[in-house]
Structures are given as structure tokens and as C-alpha cells.
Amino acid sequence: MAPRCWRWWHWSTWRRTRPPLPGSTPSRSRAPVGPDGCAGRPASAKCGGFRQRFSTQEQPPQICVVGSGPAGFYTAQHLLKHHPQAHVDIYEKQLVPFGLVRFGVAPDHPEVKNVINTFTQTARSARCAFRGNVVVGRDVAVPELRAAYHAVVLSYGAEDHRALEIPGEELPGVFSARAFVGWYNGLPENRELAPDLSCDTAVILGQGNVALDVARILLTPPEHLEKTDITEAALGVLRQSRVKTVWIVGRRGPLQVAFTIKELREMIQLPGTRPILDPADFLGLQDRIKDVPRPRKRLTELLLRTATEKPGTEDAARQAPASRAWGLRFFRSPQQVLPSPDGRRAAGIRLAVTRLEGVGEAARAVPTGDTEDLPCGLVLSSVGYKSRPIDPSVPFDPKLGVIPNMEGRVVDVPGLYCSGWVKRGPTGVIATTMTDSFLTGQMLLQDLKAGLLPPGPRPGYAAIEALLSSRGVQPVSFSDWEKLDAEEVSRGKGAGKPREKLLDPQEMLGLLGR
């Protein structure tokens, strides 16, 4: 990636030297309808102000967004709200929309999925269209999109996981947490994962929210999951699970855990389980948290109380008969997955004992030279998600796993933008992605207003539709999704579930008459 100061100079120079956008023949446009909220408002209202800034004499901008997760939908929402003529096409490789909201949020967190209602309103806008079952980079190239649209926004997220890069990682019984989450959430590519849960102990490598999600699903009594949207296939496997202990392992210490206090509380209060924390890991921590930010302080205090204090009456009563347990192992780094005697599956993991150099968030884990072996039959790697390059024409930083950009503007590719995890890395929650995506939309609209995007009309989806048709690709619309949605809801109703997710793309296409 080029030095930061050079990237800014280059972009600023390009902004000054590009010709202004010439006017074109005036055209009439009907009042927009949908989540932009502008229909029927007087010219003096907020949207009217934007009409004055973005002249109706200009061609309605054709914009496409690649990816229909939170980043894609929030980017589209911002563009539709703040430009009364913009048309946005959202391309998605899955047949169904919503990305990690559908395939990443834990089934026992239904309140987090309520944002789907907002995304649905965006997708139903007369100026927005969902184009599912289209793999950008395979079915259509990014340069082809750029030729058809005034601007292209890449919001396709982090579709891969970071490898452990240790011996034994390929053994049966070792999975990425990303694939495990996709399996119980109905991601088609993970539907045949078939994890063997016949072991007594599972180890999760990583101490973020995804690690706690996975631990919670492994240990939650199945009857507590029966009324969620977890897949019936996953529920059947979990009913037969013999996992009794889950260790959640981190390279650093209690002050550096990446999970939040909400997820920790859920683990502590999980029915039928008890926590295992070593008080020695928390020695001297009380004095060191006096000056840390309040969220980190509250989280660490809860860890301290759980590790060092006797549980209260209510907690003690809940934990006494507990047949399952979870624990946090600190200062341990994975070194090797140990095979079973016959070499056919994972039977344990060798951990390097570490110590910290530095303090706080910047502290690094350094091996001490000591190791310990932890027996287990299931290893789940939760050390981070990773974005993939989408097209040879798009710059990509393989080390950081992001598209090099300045506030969402892709470096050296005018008219190309990015938002979400592929822009900033796989960090933050849905609200973080919302703010980030709004910023990208704002930058795009600034460039449009300044005349920095291609002038004149662009064909938009009309050109891409012809290409896809010639290549045998059958896109699905949002109304197609709503048919599949109704089918899922219908299937779940009999079991008292909000839905039973469709897992097979061929079955989905069959239901749509394709």
C-alpha cells in the first residue's frame, strides 16, 4: 500500500484536474418512494435542499453496490436518502439477502436481526433493486460494472477466515468458527459441515464475540434453541452432542480480550453451565484497570468477580447441578493440533505458554519456551475473518486484507468505492458498519456533486442483464426472495420457529420455477 500522505495528494490532484460534469437535457422525475422518506415533502424540507444541490438537469446516477450485508444496505440507504434521483442495484452472490445478519448473528440473538426490517424497506424502494445469485468477479467482472454504472461500491465483506498456519490444522475435527457459524445459521456452502460432537472437550482458539457465540451454542440446552431460527439439521446434531467442557483460549491476558460485556454476561448466566477461571490470571489486575476506558474497566471487573469471588445465592443455585462448563485460558498460543493415535482426527492441541510485552491494547504475546498439551476432540479456530480479492482490476492489500482506500474511495481507481469490512478490516459491530457505510456514501455523493464521476447517461442493469443472460446466469429479485421468505416462515410455523431456513440453492431455484 502506498504511503498515506501520497495517496491523499494523488486523490486531491485528480479531483482538481478532472473536468466538471456537463449538464444534460432536463428530465422529469416522479417523487421518489421508499426509505428515503422524500415523497410528498415540500421543496423547503431537507430532501428538497438536496434537490437543489443535485440538479434535476443531471442524468439520474446509476450506482451499483456489491454485497447485500449491512455494509451494502447501509450504503444504498444513504445514497437513496440523500440523492432524490439515484438508482441503486445491489448485487449478491447468494440467492438471499442480508449477509452476516442472516448467516452470522447467533440464532439466540433475534433482536439483532431486526435491522432486516430497515433493509427490506430499502430494497422495496422504487429506486433500488436486489440482484441475487450473481457472483461478481466470476459471472460479471468489476470493469464491466464500472462501464455500466456511474459508480461502483464494493461492500462484499470478509468471506474467508484467517488460517492458524500450524501443523495438524487439516485434521478432521478442526474447523473455522466462521464455517461452524455458517453451518448452524444455514449458509448453503456450510450445510454439509457435519461436525462430530461426540467428544467430551472442545477448544475454541480466540477470545472475541464469535468465540463466545460458538461456545454458547455448543453449551446451550437444545430445548432453549428450539424456538430460534437455527437449522433443524444443526439442532439435531446439538441434541446428540456429548461436549461437556469448552475452553476459550487467548494468546494474551484478561485486559486484552476482544469480547464485550454483554456476551460475557450471557456466558456466566448460561443455564446448566459453570465458569472456570484461574484466579492467578487476575493477580494485580484491580490496580491496573483504574485508568482504562470505562467499557474495558466494567468488563474486566466482571471477569475479576467471576474468577475471585464466591457466586451469589442465585448463581450458586444455578451452577451447583451444572453438568457442563466453560473456561477462559489466557497466555496460550496454538502451536500444533495433536492427532489421535491412528492419525485420523484431532485429539488435542499443543499450546505455547506466553507472556506479555507492553501494556494495555498494544501488549504483544511472546512465547516463554514452555508448552502444554490440552486434550480435546474438537478445535474451532476463531482468530478472525478475512476478505478476499474480488477481481484482478481491483487493488487489494493481502497483508491487511482490505481494499486500499481513502475514506472509501479506492486508491487509483476513480469511480470505485468500498464500505464495511473490506474497507476497514473485520472489526466492529453492525452500528460501526452503519457509520462507516454512511461515510462512503457521503464521499460518493460529494464526488458526484463535484463532477468527478463519468458524465452522461449510463445503462446500468440493462447492460449487465444482457451480459448475465448470455452467460446463463439467472439473477433473483427481491420479490423472489420474499417468496422464499414466505416459504421459510411457513415451514418454521409448525415447529414454533420464526422460520426454517432453506439450505439448498437448487431447491430455492426450483421453488422459484427456475
MITIMI-746919 format. One line per field, with one value per residue (C-alpha): residue number from 1; y, z, x; residue in one letter. Coordinates in Angstrom, 2 decimals. Example, Ala and Ser with C-alpha at 12.3 -4.5 7.8 and 13.67 -1.06 7.14 Angstrom:
2
k	[1, 2]
yy	[-4.50, -1.06]
zz	[7.80, 7.14]
xx	[12.30, 13.67]
r	[a, s]
END
This chain:
514
k	[1, 2, 3, 4, 5, 6, 7, 8, 9, 10, 11, 12, 13, 14, 15, 16, 17, 18, 19, 20, 21, 22, 23, 24, 25, 26, 27, 28, 29, 30, 31, 32, 33, 34, 35, 36, 37, 38, 39, 40, 41, 42, 43, 44, 45, 46, 47, 48, 49, 50, 51, 52, 53, 54, 55, 56, 57, 58, 59, 60, 61, 62, 63, 64, 65, 66, 67, 68, 69, 70, 71, 72, 73, 74, 75, 76, 77, 78, 79, 80, 81, 82, 83, 84, 85, 86, 87, 88, 89, 90, 91, 92, 93, 94, 95, 96, 97, 98, 99, 100, 101, 102, 103, 104, 105, 106, 107, 108, 109, 110, 111, 112, 113, 114, 115, 116, 117, 118, 119, 120, 121, 122, 123, 124, 125, 126, 127, 128, 129, 130, 131, 132, 133, 134, 135, 136, 137, 138, 139, 140, 141, 142, 143, 144, 145, 146, 147, 148, 149, 150, 151, 152, 153, 154, 155, 156, 157, 158, 159, 160, 161, 162, 163, 164, 165, 166, 167, 168, 169, 170, 171, 172, 173, 174, 175, 176, 177, 178, 179, 180, 181, 182, 183, 184, 185, 186, 187, 188, 189, 190, 191, 192, 193, 194, 195, 196, 197, 198, 199, 200, 201, 202, 203, 204, 205, 206, 207, 208, 209, 210, 211, 212, 213, 214, 215, 216, 217, 218, 219, 220, 221, 222, 223, 224, 225, 226, 227, 228, 229, 230, 231, 232, 233, 234, 235, 236, 237, 238, 239, 240, 241, 242, 243, 244, 245, 246, 247, 248, 249, 250, 251, 252, 253, 254, 255, 256, 257, 258, 259, 260, 261, 262, 263, 264, 265, 266, 267, 268, 269, 270, 271, 272, 273, 274, 275, 276, 277, 278, 279, 280, 281, 282, 283, 284, 285, 286, 287, 288, 289, 290, 291, 292, 293, 294, 295, 296, 297, 298, 299, 300, 301, 302, 303, 304, 305, 306, 307, 308, 309, 310, 311, 312, 313, 314, 315, 316, 317, 318, 319, 320, 321, 322, 323, 324, 325, 326, 327, 328, 329, 330, 331, 332, 333, 334, 335, 336, 337, 338, 339, 340, 341, 342, 343, 344, 345, 346, 347, 348, 349, 350, 351, 352, 353, 354, 355, 356, 357, 358, 359, 360, 361, 362, 363, 364, 365, 366, 367, 368, 369, 370, 371, 372, 373, 374, 375, 376, 377, 378, 379, 380, 381, 382, 383, 384, 385, 386, 387, 388, 389, 390, 391, 392, 393, 394, 395, 396, 397, 398, 399, 400, 401, 402, 403, 404, 405, 406, 407, 408, 409, 410, 411, 412, 413, 414, 415, 416, 417, 418, 419, 420, 421, 422, 423, 424, 425, 426, 427, 428, 429, 430, 431, 432, 433, 434, 435, 436, 437, 438, 439, 440, 441, 442, 443, 444, 445, 446, 447, 448, 449, 450, 451, 452, 453, 454, 455, 456, 457, 458, 459, 460, 461, 462, 463, 464, 465, 466, 467, 468, 469, 470, 471, 472, 473, 474, 475, 476, 477, 478, 479, 480, 481, 482, 483, 484, 485, 486, 487, 488, 489, 490, 491, 492, 493, 494, 495, 496, 497, 498, 499, 500, 501, 502, 503, 504, 505, 506, 507, 508, 509, 510, 511, 512, 513, 514]
yy	[0.00, 3.45, 5.85, 7.61, 11.11, 10.14, 8.62, 11.83, 14.03, 11.82, 11.86, 15.60, 16.25, 14.01, 15.84, 19.20, 18.10, 16.19, 18.24, 19.28, 17.32, 19.00, 19.47, 17.43, 17.70, 18.38, 15.42, 14.92, 12.57, 11.46, 11.86, 9.02, 6.40, 4.24, 4.54, 7.89, 9.44, 12.26, 11.58, 14.42, 16.69, 20.40, 21.82, 23.60, 20.31, 18.52, 16.38, 19.45, 21.03, 18.08, 18.50, 22.00, 20.76, 17.80, 19.43, 17.64, 18.58, 15.96, 12.35, 10.17, 8.47, 4.72, 3.17, -0.46, -1.96, -5.37, -7.25, -7.23, -7.42, -4.46, -2.50, -2.86, -2.00, 0.93, 2.36, 2.02, 3.57, 6.63, 7.14, 6.84, 9.14, 11.90, 11.87, 12.02, 10.59, 7.97, 4.40, 1.63, -2.01, -4.38, -7.48, -10.54, -13.94, -15.76, -16.22, -14.49, -11.06, -9.70, -11.30, -11.69, -10.55, -13.79, -16.02, -14.61, -13.35, -16.11, -17.67, -16.83, -13.11, -12.42, -8.76, -8.06, -9.27, -6.63, -4.44, -6.68, -4.70, -1.50, -3.25, -4.59, -1.08, -0.02, -2.99, -2.19, 1.35, 2.12, 3.26, 0.15, -3.38, -6.58, -8.85, -12.12, -15.24, -13.11, -13.70, -10.55, -11.50, -14.67, -14.00, -10.36, -8.50, -5.28, -3.38, -4.42, -2.97, 0.23, 0.60, 0.24, 2.45, 5.91, 4.47, 1.02, 0.34, -2.89, -3.99, -7.74, -8.16, -10.79, -14.14, -16.15, -16.95, -16.45, -19.72, -20.87, -21.95, -24.69, -28.44, -30.58, -27.80, -30.00, -32.89, -33.91, -32.27, -28.90, -26.22, -22.48, -20.76, -18.99, -22.31, -23.58, -20.42, -20.75, -24.37, -23.67, -20.49, -22.15, -20.78, -23.05, -23.58, -24.91, -27.06, -30.33, -29.44, -32.33, -31.58, -34.58, -33.56, -36.96, -35.73, -34.52, -31.36, -28.63, -25.89, -22.52, -20.51, -16.79, -14.65, -12.44, -12.31, -15.01, -17.36, -16.76, -17.22, -20.61, -21.66, -20.60, -22.55, -25.65, -25.49, -24.15, -26.82, -27.73, -27.10, -23.43, -23.24, -25.00, -21.78, -19.91, -19.90, -22.36, -25.00, -28.26, -30.17, -28.32, -28.73, -32.49, -32.69, -30.50, -32.74, -35.64, -33.62, -35.05, -31.93, -31.09, -28.65, -25.77, -23.95, -20.49, -19.81, -16.49, -15.51, -12.54, -11.75, -10.66, -6.99, -7.82, -9.98, -8.89, -9.94, -7.47, -7.45, -8.44, -11.70, -12.40, -11.95, -14.39, -16.99, -16.51, -16.87, -19.76, -22.43, -25.71, -24.44, -23.07, -20.90, -21.96, -19.08, -19.26, -16.52, -16.48, -14.95, -11.90, -11.09, -7.35, -6.57, -4.46, -1.79, -1.79, -1.06, 2.24, 4.35, 2.16, 3.24, 2.57, -0.28, -2.17, -1.48, -2.82, -5.92, -6.65, -6.09, -8.68, -11.14, -10.42, -11.01, -14.23, -15.52, -14.49, -14.18, -16.87, -16.81, -15.28, -17.40, -17.32, -18.07, -20.79, -22.49, -22.39, -23.66, -26.42, -29.02, -27.87, -30.74, -28.51, -25.97, -23.32, -21.70, -18.96, -19.94, -16.95, -16.58, -19.56, -19.63, -22.61, -24.44, -27.75, -29.78, -33.20, -36.26, -39.31, -42.49, -43.66, -40.18, -39.90, -36.98, -34.24, -35.43, -32.36, -29.16, -28.11, -24.59, -22.37, -20.53, -16.78, -13.63, -10.03, -7.34, -3.87, -2.80, -2.46, -2.93, -2.72, -5.58, -8.40, -12.09, -13.54, -17.30, -18.25, -21.54, -23.65, -25.65, -27.59, -30.14, -29.83, -32.96, -32.28, -33.79, -30.56, -27.48, -24.32, -21.51, -18.06, -15.86, -13.55, -13.16, -12.22, -10.53, -11.95, -10.06, -9.91, -9.04, -8.54, -4.96, -4.01, -3.12, -5.39, -5.41, -9.11, -8.33, -6.14, -7.97, -4.76, -2.73, 0.27, 3.34, 6.88, 7.30, 4.71, 5.94, 3.08, 4.21, 4.88, 3.79, 6.83, 5.95, 2.82, 2.82, 0.37, 0.11, -2.25, -4.93, -4.97, -1.27, -1.21, -4.85, -7.32, -5.29, -3.64, -4.38, -3.56, 0.02, 0.53, -0.68, 1.69, 4.74, 3.56, 2.91, 6.29, 7.89, 6.06, 7.13, 10.71, 10.64, 9.24, 11.96, 14.64, 13.38, 13.28, 16.86, 17.98, 16.49, 13.77, 10.84, 9.95, 12.41, 11.48, 8.52, 5.03, 1.91, 0.39, -3.00, -3.10, -3.70, -6.16, -8.10, -8.77, -9.99, -12.28, -13.70, -14.51, -16.33, -18.39, -16.61, -16.36, -13.43, -13.43, -10.31, -9.10, -10.25, -13.71, -13.53, -12.61, -15.84, -17.83, -15.88, -16.83, -20.47, -20.43, -18.81, -21.37, -24.28, -22.93, -22.26, -25.90, -26.23, -22.92, -21.37, -17.96, -19.77, -22.93, -21.74, -23.14, -24.58, -25.90, -23.31, -25.78, -26.25, -22.47, -22.05, -24.86, -23.07, -20.01, -22.07, -21.78]
zz	[0.00, -0.85, 1.97, 3.39, 2.52, -1.12, -1.52, -0.35, -2.62, -5.60, -4.99, -4.37, -7.61, -9.57, -8.08, -9.26, -12.77, -13.73, -15.91, -14.39, -15.14, -18.02, -17.88, -19.99, -21.25, -18.41, -17.50, -15.31, -12.37, -10.17, -6.41, -5.02, -2.91, -0.26, 2.67, 1.52, 3.05, 0.47, -1.24, -0.74, 1.14, 0.26, -1.52, 1.66, 3.53, 3.93, 0.81, -1.16, -0.18, -1.73, -4.89, -5.20, -4.76, -7.13, -10.13, -11.79, -15.09, -14.43, -15.50, -12.68, -11.34, -11.79, -8.87, -8.04, -4.68, -4.47, -1.36, 0.45, 4.05, 6.46, 4.61, 1.27, 2.53, 4.67, 1.72, -0.51, 2.16, 2.44, -1.34, -1.77, 1.14, 0.12, -3.66, -4.84, -8.30, -7.64, -8.63, -6.78, -7.83, -5.10, -6.38, -4.13, -4.75, -2.51, -3.61, -0.42, 1.02, 4.35, 4.58, 8.13, 9.66, 8.34, 8.37, 11.20, 14.01, 16.56, 16.42, 20.10, 19.34, 17.29, 18.38, 16.43, 13.26, 13.49, 11.25, 8.40, 8.57, 7.67, 4.88, 3.49, 3.23, 1.34, -1.05, -1.74, -2.84, -6.45, -6.94, -5.56, -6.96, -5.50, -7.93, -6.13, -7.45, -9.23, -8.37, -9.15, -10.32, -11.96, -13.58, -14.26, -13.95, -11.99, -15.17, -16.78, -13.83, -13.97, -17.67, -16.93, -13.83, -12.79, -9.59, -8.08, -4.33, -3.14, 0.14, -0.03, 3.47, 4.75, 3.22, 4.49, 7.81, 8.95, 8.97, 12.07, 9.96, 12.40, 11.89, 12.14, 11.11, 8.30, 10.61, 10.87, 13.94, 13.19, 11.81, 11.40, 13.68, 10.55, 8.94, 12.19, 12.50, 8.83, 9.48, 12.32, 10.61, 7.28, 4.97, 1.89, 1.45, 5.03, 5.14, 4.88, 7.51, 9.79, 12.92, 15.19, 18.68, 20.27, 22.23, 25.82, 25.34, 22.69, 22.34, 20.73, 19.71, 20.03, 22.59, 20.59, 20.40, 17.70, 20.01, 22.78, 20.33, 19.31, 22.92, 23.91, 21.07, 21.95, 25.62, 25.45, 26.25, 22.85, 24.15, 24.57, 20.85, 19.50, 19.05, 17.24, 13.53, 13.99, 11.27, 12.11, 10.90, 13.34, 16.16, 15.56, 15.89, 19.01, 20.63, 20.31, 21.48, 24.25, 24.66, 28.36, 28.56, 26.26, 26.65, 25.09, 24.55, 24.01, 23.39, 25.74, 29.11, 30.64, 29.76, 26.05, 25.45, 22.41, 23.52, 25.07, 28.45, 27.02, 25.61, 28.83, 30.95, 28.71, 29.24, 33.01, 33.18, 30.70, 32.14, 33.11, 32.96, 35.30, 34.53, 35.16, 35.64, 37.28, 39.96, 39.32, 35.87, 37.59, 40.21, 40.42, 37.79, 40.12, 40.35, 36.60, 35.50, 37.32, 34.27, 31.42, 29.41, 31.17, 28.91, 29.34, 33.09, 33.57, 31.52, 33.48, 36.82, 35.84, 34.92, 38.24, 40.29, 38.43, 38.94, 42.53, 44.38, 45.53, 43.43, 44.97, 46.16, 42.83, 40.76, 43.16, 42.95, 39.15, 38.92, 41.57, 39.37, 36.19, 34.03, 31.58, 32.00, 30.04, 30.83, 29.67, 29.18, 28.95, 27.81, 25.45, 21.72, 19.44, 18.26, 16.89, 16.60, 18.05, 16.15, 17.60, 17.84, 14.44, 12.97, 11.67, 13.71, 16.20, 19.77, 21.40, 20.93, 21.96, 23.34, 23.73, 27.06, 26.51, 28.45, 27.62, 26.38, 26.64, 28.28, 27.51, 23.99, 22.48, 24.56, 22.49, 23.38, 23.41, 23.80, 27.02, 25.64, 27.73, 26.23, 27.46, 25.80, 26.12, 25.17, 23.05, 20.18, 18.55, 17.66, 16.41, 15.10, 15.81, 15.13, 12.64, 9.35, 6.16, 2.93, -0.46, -3.62, -5.88, -9.29, -10.77, -11.66, -8.01, -5.76, -2.73, 0.26, 1.14, 4.39, 5.82, 3.92, 2.70, -0.49, -0.22, 0.08, 1.35, 3.25, 0.97, -2.32, -3.84, -4.43, -8.10, -9.40, -9.73, -9.51, -7.44, -3.70, -0.80, 2.55, 5.50, 6.40, 3.00, 3.57, 7.17, 8.17, 10.03, 13.17, 14.86, 15.16, 12.89, 14.21, 13.34, 9.82, 9.51, 10.33, 8.04, 5.13, 5.50, 5.21, 1.96, 0.60, 1.59, -0.24, -3.37, -3.37, -2.84, -5.89, -7.89, -6.95, -7.80, -11.29, -10.66, -11.88, -15.56, -17.31, -19.41, -19.14, -18.14, -19.00, -15.52, -15.13, -18.72, -19.91, -17.13, -17.62, -21.24, -20.19, -17.49, -19.86, -22.45, -19.72, -18.46, -15.11, -13.58, -11.14, -8.43, -7.43, -4.05, -4.81, -5.48, -2.05, -0.49, -1.94, -0.38, 2.86, 2.96, 2.39, 5.25, 7.61, 6.64, 7.27, 10.66, 11.82, 12.51, 14.82, 16.57, 14.97, 13.26, 10.12, 8.85, 6.55, 3.05, 2.65, -0.92, -3.73, -6.25, -4.11, -3.85, -7.62, -8.03, -5.71, -7.93, -11.05, -12.46]
xx	[0.00, 1.29, 2.19, -0.84, 0.30, 0.99, -2.49, -4.13, -2.01, -2.77, -6.53, -6.60, -4.71, -7.08, -10.07, -8.73, -7.85, -11.00, -13.43, -16.75, -19.88, -21.71, -25.45, -27.81, -31.36, -33.81, -35.95, -38.97, -38.83, -41.65, -41.41, -39.27, -40.93, -39.29, -36.89, -35.56, -38.68, -38.78, -42.10, -44.53, -42.13, -42.08, -39.05, -38.02, -37.67, -34.34, -34.68, -35.70, -32.40, -30.59, -32.65, -31.22, -27.66, -28.02, -29.64, -32.55, -30.92, -28.25, -28.66, -30.05, -26.91, -26.76, -24.88, -24.23, -23.34, -21.66, -22.79, -26.13, -24.98, -25.15, -22.42, -24.19, -27.64, -26.50, -24.55, -27.61, -29.84, -27.60, -27.44, -31.21, -31.92, -29.54, -29.94, -33.56, -32.80, -30.13, -30.87, -29.02, -28.63, -27.41, -25.59, -25.29, -23.70, -26.21, -29.80, -30.90, -30.02, -28.72, -25.27, -23.95, -27.25, -28.75, -25.67, -23.54, -25.78, -26.41, -29.90, -30.49, -29.97, -33.13, -33.27, -30.05, -31.77, -34.49, -32.34, -33.58, -36.84, -34.97, -33.05, -36.33, -37.73, -34.62, -34.89, -38.56, -37.76, -38.72, -35.11, -33.43, -33.15, -31.71, -29.84, -29.13, -27.38, -24.75, -21.09, -19.13, -15.66, -17.00, -20.38, -19.59, -16.28, -15.80, -14.68, -17.98, -19.88, -17.81, -18.67, -22.40, -22.67, -21.58, -20.10, -19.47, -19.28, -17.64, -19.27, -18.79, -17.37, -14.94, -15.84, -12.88, -11.18, -7.63, -5.71, -3.85, -0.87, 0.15, 0.76, -2.37, -4.74, -6.06, -7.08, -10.75, -12.24, -10.65, -12.98, -13.02, -15.53, -16.76, -17.72, -19.27, -21.38, -22.38, -23.39, -25.82, -27.07, -27.88, -25.17, -25.53, -21.78, -21.51, -24.63, -22.66, -20.04, -21.15, -19.08, -18.54, -19.67, -19.15, -16.10, -16.06, -13.97, -13.88, -11.27, -12.00, -8.95, -9.63, -11.42, -13.78, -17.57, -17.68, -15.75, -18.29, -21.19, -19.82, -19.18, -22.69, -24.32, -22.27, -23.33, -26.90, -29.50, -31.04, -34.56, -33.57, -32.71, -35.80, -37.79, -34.98, -34.14, -31.24, -31.41, -33.14, -30.07, -27.80, -30.31, -30.37, -26.57, -26.56, -29.20, -26.75, -23.73, -21.57, -19.46, -19.28, -16.37, -15.41, -12.08, -11.80, -8.10, -6.31, -2.68, -2.89, -4.47, -7.78, -7.13, -6.91, -9.99, -11.97, -15.45, -17.89, -19.58, -22.97, -21.60, -19.68, -22.82, -24.68, -21.96, -21.93, -25.73, -25.97, -28.33, -26.72, -23.15, -20.50, -17.46, -13.86, -11.42, -7.99, -7.66, -3.89, -4.54, -6.05, -3.41, -2.72, -5.34, -7.51, -4.80, -4.14, -7.70, -8.14, -7.32, -8.59, -11.67, -14.98, -16.23, -12.96, -12.97, -16.52, -15.73, -12.54, -14.29, -16.91, -14.15, -12.42, -15.58, -16.31, -12.78, -12.15, -15.46, -17.86, -21.02, -24.12, -27.03, -28.83, -25.72, -24.61, -28.00, -27.85, -24.27, -24.43, -26.17, -24.41, -23.20, -21.34, -18.53, -16.66, -13.37, -11.03, -7.39, -5.07, -1.45, -1.64, -0.91, -1.70, 1.42, 0.16, -3.04, -2.26, -3.54, -5.24, -3.09, -4.33, -3.71, -7.25, -8.55, -7.71, -7.17, -5.67, -3.80, -0.30, -0.22, 2.80, 2.80, 3.19, 3.94, 3.08, 5.44, 3.97, 0.73, -2.94, -4.31, -0.82, 0.63, 2.17, 2.22, 5.73, 6.45, 8.22, 9.52, 7.15, 4.28, 1.28, -0.98, -4.74, -6.76, -9.85, -11.78, -12.95, -10.88, -12.59, -10.41, -11.85, -8.83, -10.53, -12.35, -10.53, -11.59, -10.64, -9.63, -12.67, -11.25, -7.75, -8.66, -9.29, -6.32, -6.03, -3.71, -3.23, -1.43, -4.20, -6.95, -8.58, -9.01, -6.63, -8.83, -9.13, -12.42, -13.99, -12.50, -10.49, -6.91, -6.06, -9.50, -11.81, -15.49, -14.80, -15.59, -15.74, -17.51, -17.69, -15.16, -13.47, -12.80, -11.59, -11.00, -13.25, -13.85, -16.80, -20.49, -23.44, -23.63, -19.95, -20.63, -23.58, -21.45, -18.67, -21.05, -22.75, -19.30, -18.58, -21.97, -21.21, -17.86, -19.52, -22.17, -19.51, -17.64, -20.86, -21.67, -18.12, -18.37, -15.79, -17.89, -18.45, -20.81, -23.79, -26.16, -25.10, -27.16, -26.97, -28.60, -29.86, -26.29, -25.45, -28.69, -27.74, -24.29, -25.69, -28.29, -25.61, -23.65, -26.57, -26.81, -30.30, -30.47, -33.15, -35.06, -36.20, -39.73, -38.22, -36.61, -39.95, -41.40, -38.57, -39.01, -42.71, -41.80, -39.26, -41.74, -44.38, -42.01, -41.00, -44.54, -45.35, -42.36, -43.00, -39.91, -39.71, -38.56, -36.88, -34.12, -33.79, -30.29, -30.09, -29.75, -31.18, -34.28, -34.61, -34.41, -36.95, -39.36, -38.97, -39.75, -36.22]
r	[m, a, p, r, c, w, r, w, w, h, w, s, t, w, r, r, t, r, p, p, l, p, g, s, t, p, s, r, s, r, a, p, v, g, p, d, g, c, a, g, r, p, a, s, a, k, c, g, g, f, r, q, r, f, s, t, q, e, q, p, p, q, i, c, v, v, g, s, g, p, a, g, f, y, t, a, q, h, l, l, k, h, h, p, q, a, h, v, d, i, y, e, k, q, l, v, p, f, g, l, v, r, f, g, v, a, p, d, h, p, e, v, k, n, v, i, n, t, f, t, q, t, a, r, s, a, r, c, a, f, r, g, n, v, v, v, g, r, d, v, a, v, p, e, l, r, a, a, y, h, a, v, v, l, s, y, g, a, e, d, h, r, a, l, e, i, p, g, e, e, l, p, g, v, f, s, a, r, a, f, v, g, w, y, n, g, l, p, e, n, r, e, l, a, p, d, l, s, c, d, t, a, v, i, l, g, q, g, n, v, a, l, d, v, a, r, i, l, l, t, p, p, e, h, l, e, k, t, d, i, t, e, a, a, l, g, v, l, r, q, s, r, v, k, t, v, w, i, v, g, r, r, g, p, l, q, v, a, f, t, i, k, e, l, r, e, m, i, q, l, p, g, t, r, p, i, l, d, p, a, d, f, l, g, l, q, d, r, i, k, d, v, p, r, p, r, k, r, l, t, e, l, l, l, r, t, a, t, e, k, p, g, t, e, d, a, a, r, q, a, p, a, s, r, a, w, g, l, r, f, f, r, s, p, q, q, v, l, p, s, p, d, g, r, r, a, a, g, i, r, l, a, v, t, r, l, e, g, v, g, e, a, a, r, a, v, p, t, g, d, t, e, d, l, p, c, g, l, v, l, s, s, v, g, y, k, s, r, p, i, d, p, s, v, p, f, d, p, k, l, g, v, i, p, n, m, e, g, r, v, v, d, v, p, g, l, y, c, s, g, w, v, k, r, g, p, t, g, v, i, a, t, t, m, t, d, s, f, l, t, g, q, m, l, l, q, d, l, k, a, g, l, l, p, p, g, p, r, p, g, y, a, a, i, e, a, l, l, s, s, r, g, v, q, p, v, s, f, s, d, w, e, k, l, d, a, e, e, v, s, r, g, k, g, a, g, k, p, r, e, k, l, l, d, p, q, e, m, l, g, l, l, g, r]
END
